[in-house]
Amino acid sequence: MKIANLRLSTQLSLLIGLVSLLGVSISLASMAKMQSLSQEISDMASGPMQKVELLTRLNDNYNIIGLYTRNYVLSWDASVRQESSKKILAAEADNMTTVQALTKNMKSEEGLKLLTALNEQQDLYKKRLKLLWRWRLRAKYREQLHYLLPRSKLFA
């Protein structure tokens, strides 16, 4: 039985059925691909992207600490220094929670070693920051002494 021998309505029905079957198979293949892509995106969002977000927040906090430390050191205004001090302490507290969240999410040994090194550097950073604040206070008094004493006696 040849297709050419069939009536025109039968030929059109077969062609429409074939096109419909082709469309259904394409949509099923697309749905399977979309589902696997959705799973890959959710895996990436719950894994590496969360770590990247936490590391970005950590970096931003260090930038905030640096900026407000500069403001603290350069300003003689007590309100600016008090505001800078509050911002620095808030960023340090956020850094602590961020590092704890990173420690929970980190699974590789190399990542845990880097976090341990970061914690050690953070402690050293805090010590140096406090030293800088103390130096700033001494500099204020040194500046006041400069007006009271002759320059030669100040640096003798």
HELIX and SHEET records of a PDB file:
HELIX    1   1 LEU A    8  SER A   46  1                                  39    
HELIX    2   2 PRO A   48  LEU A   74  1                                  27    
HELIX    3   3 ALA A   78  ASN A  105  1                                  28    
HELIX    4   4 GLU A  109  LEU A  148  1                                  40    
HELIX    5   5 ARG A  151  LEU A  154  1                                   4    
END                                                                             
